[in-house]
Amino acid sequence: MNRDIFEPEAAIKLTQSLVRVPSENPTGDEVALGQFVANWLREQGIETSLQPVEGQRANVIGRLPGAGGPPLVWLAHMDTVPVGDRQKWQHDPFGGEIEAGLMYGRGSADMKSGLAAAMIAMARLKESGQKLKGDLLLVCTVDEEEALMKGAHMLAEKKSIPTDAYLLTMEPTGCELNTAHKGCYWYDVTMLGRGAHAANPQVGADANRAMAEAMLGWYAGMDELALQMDPPHPLLDRPTLVVSMLKGGVKTNIVSEYCHCEIDVRLPPPLKGSAVNRLIEKVARQAAEKYGVQAVVKSGTSERPAVECPDNSPLLAAFDQAYRQVTGLPASHLGFLGYTDAAMLAVLTGNQQAVVFGPGYLSDAHTTDEKVEVAQIIKATDILEKTAQNLLAIG
């Protein structure tokens, strides 16, 4: 028996090992981490397979077989966002350094600590020999941090996740259960104008000015949609819109003939993507016509509507029981403002039984000196293990 996995520090040490394997995306560099995870799972005697996604990039799937009932699927993405300017980091982004109860490093919160917690919990269940009603799957995906989420789409394309599965992704939630996801929609908008000398602007068609007008219209339009939600969603609040990237013009004394922006929109139920599509396109068209430019609007993502786990899901009951077993306290049900592989699979398979739970805080994800509380890693491991036992154990 591998006693190391039962030590309280096991998931902390494993998180350090995962952080020390860079897996930044873009560049699509999850290959080394995928090999590490697959080898570790096989060393624990866990049935493990690789699912090719793109080139050498592959999803890693670990499985404890059950008796044919609905499976519990733990989802974890292996990619992280890039480190950025390393000179701004006070800690080695690939060091897994621990200081004052916090572990630092790229992916420590998002979401290598959650992955490590699931790996240890799965190994413990394997060692226990507990018979299961349904499979326990640990599915480690590539490309979650990019717009196309290629790993999740490959799982759906290959029908790797049964439609009756219970989906739990270990994104950072501060070890609180999140039972609803906001919808996520990205847009690329380009204004194509006509250049002219800035001293003679009436000869040109100002793409920058058209984009400025459109931006004000989008923000105002989203404010109107938000006010129409009365009351706001109890877990996800109101919709948001951010023009997150903007680029236009070529020189100070030239009327801009080109301006491009990227937009992020987050929608709670009952708002639909179609309402935002109309807003983005209508405002862009009106601004373009006003200033004599051409507007080109493109969707930057696949369809990502909001997802809500049903209140009567057995997954929620199993988790709530596990949370009380570990902490002695009742579990809270909150909303997740980001978008995850679990939500993407819920959309692609039609299965809304998708929740989010993991160590770390979303506010630390993607930041310089990203960090996670090591105590939360231990807590998450124990809750994941108990949840699987409550949901799947026979006898």
PyMOL commands that set and color helices and strands:
alter all, ss='L'
color gray80, all
select helices_A, chain A and resi 3-6+10-19+31-43+86-88+108-128+150-157+201-203+207-228+273-291+314-327+341-349+362-364+374-392
alter helices_A, ss='H'
color red, helices_A
select strands_A, chain A and resi 47-54+57-64+69-77+98-99+102-104+134-141+166-169+177-181+183-192+240-248+258-267+294-299+307-308+333-336+354-356+371-373
alter strands_A, ss='S'
color yellow, strands_A
deselect
rebuild
show_as cartoon
